[in-house]
Amino acid sequence: MLWTLEPAERDAYLAKESTKMFTKDNWVLVEIACTRSSLEFFKAKQAYQVRYKTSIEEDVAYHTSG
């Protein structure tokens, strides 16, 4: 499934999976945020919103602490 998605949709999917099991050792969100251009990250956030009907910021805030 990961190989058939557009890059923004793939990042959205990986971000969602990462928020479900966020630990100190899981750096998927950090990698997406740091290695994508502003436009690529914006498209990933849009794809996340469309696919999961919630914002990535809300999910990260809900599933993390500290």
C-alpha positions as a printed NumPy array, in Angstrom:
array([[  0.   ,   0.   ,   0.   ],
       [  2.817,   2.445,   0.789],
       [  4.229,   2.178,  -2.698],
       [  0.952,   2.972,  -4.469],
       [  0.232,   6.213,  -2.63 ],
       [  1.245,   9.69 ,  -3.68 ],
       [  4.073,  11.069,  -1.507],
       [  1.756,  13.332,   0.524],
       [ -0.713,  10.5  ,   1.104],
       [  2.128,   8.161,   2.089],
       [  3.399,  10.705,   4.625],
       [ -0.135,  11.11 ,   6.003],
       [ -0.485,   7.338,   6.389],
       [  2.9  ,   7.006,   8.092],
       [  2.127,   9.922,  10.397],
       [ -1.177,   8.339,  11.437],
       [  0.497,   5.01 ,  12.154],
       [  3.151,   6.858,  14.118],
       [  0.619,   8.688,  16.286],
       [ -1.089,   5.399,  17.123],
       [  2.077,   4.018,  18.672],
       [  4.161,   7.063,  19.525],
       [  7.176,   6.286,  21.689],
       [ 10.536,   7.899,  22.287],
       [ 12.044,   5.553,  19.725],
       [  9.591,   6.417,  16.943],
       [ 10.978,   9.254,  14.841],
       [  8.676,   9.06 ,  11.822],
       [  6.966,  12.368,  12.596],
       [ 10.268,  14.105,  13.208],
       [ 11.651,  12.797,   9.937],
       [  8.592,  13.929,   7.978],
       [  8.635,  17.366,   9.58 ],
       [ 12.369,  17.9  ,   9.112],
       [ 13.068,  16.398,   5.704],
       [ 10.121,  17.679,   3.689],
       [  9.92 ,  21.11 ,   2.149],
       [  7.237,  23.471,   3.418],
       [  5.038,  22.67 ,   0.433],
       [  5.484,  18.894,   0.806],
       [  4.678,  19.086,   4.525],
       [  1.624,  21.255,   3.818],
       [  0.372,  18.708,   1.266],
       [  0.913,  15.889,   3.763],
       [ -1.089,  17.796,   6.381],
       [ -3.884,  18.322,   3.852],
       [ -3.872,  14.642,   2.896],
       [ -3.993,  13.709,   6.578],
       [ -6.99 ,  15.991,   7.138],
       [ -8.856,  14.591,   4.13 ],
       [ -8.103,  10.966,   4.93 ],
       [ -8.635,  10.937,   8.715],
       [-11.002,  13.911,   9.229],
       [ -8.76 ,  15.372,  11.921],
       [ -5.621,  17.465,  11.936],
       [ -2.203,  15.987,  12.451],
       [ -1.545,  18.558,  15.184],
       [ -4.577,  17.365,  17.176],
       [ -3.544,  13.722,  16.904],
       [  0.047,  14.413,  17.906],
       [ -1.106,  16.516,  20.863],
       [ -3.575,  13.83 ,  21.955],
       [ -1.108,  10.947,  21.727],
       [  1.936,  12.619,  23.243],
       [  2.811,  14.256,  26.521],
       [  5.561,  16.419,  27.877]])
